[in-house]
Amino acid sequence: KAFSLAKSASTGDSKSFFVRQTNKKILE
């Protein structure tokens, strides 16, 4: 999972990851 996160960041998808994390917190 950490590798996936690193890959997202390296491809400029860190913003999308942040959005997903935010949505997850809202759903909790």
C-alpha positions in Angstrom: 0.0 0.0 0.0 2.9 2.3 0.8 4.3 1.6 -2.7 0.9 2.6 -4.2 1.0 5.9 -2.3 4.5 6.6 -3.5 3.5 5.9 -7.0 0.5 8.2 -6.8 2.7 11.0 -5.4 5.3 10.5 -8.1 2.7 10.6 -10.9 1.2 13.8 -9.5 -1.9 12.1 -8.1 -1.1 13.2 -4.5 -4.0 15.6 -4.8 -6.4 12.8 -5.7 -5.1 10.7 -2.9 -5.7 13.6 -0.5 -9.3 13.9 -1.8 -9.9 10.2 -1.3 -8.5 10.5 2.3 -10.8 13.5 3.0 -13.8 11.7 1.6 -13.0 8.6 3.8 -12.9 10.8 6.9 -16.2 12.4 6.0 -17.8 8.9 5.5 -16.6 7.7 8.9 
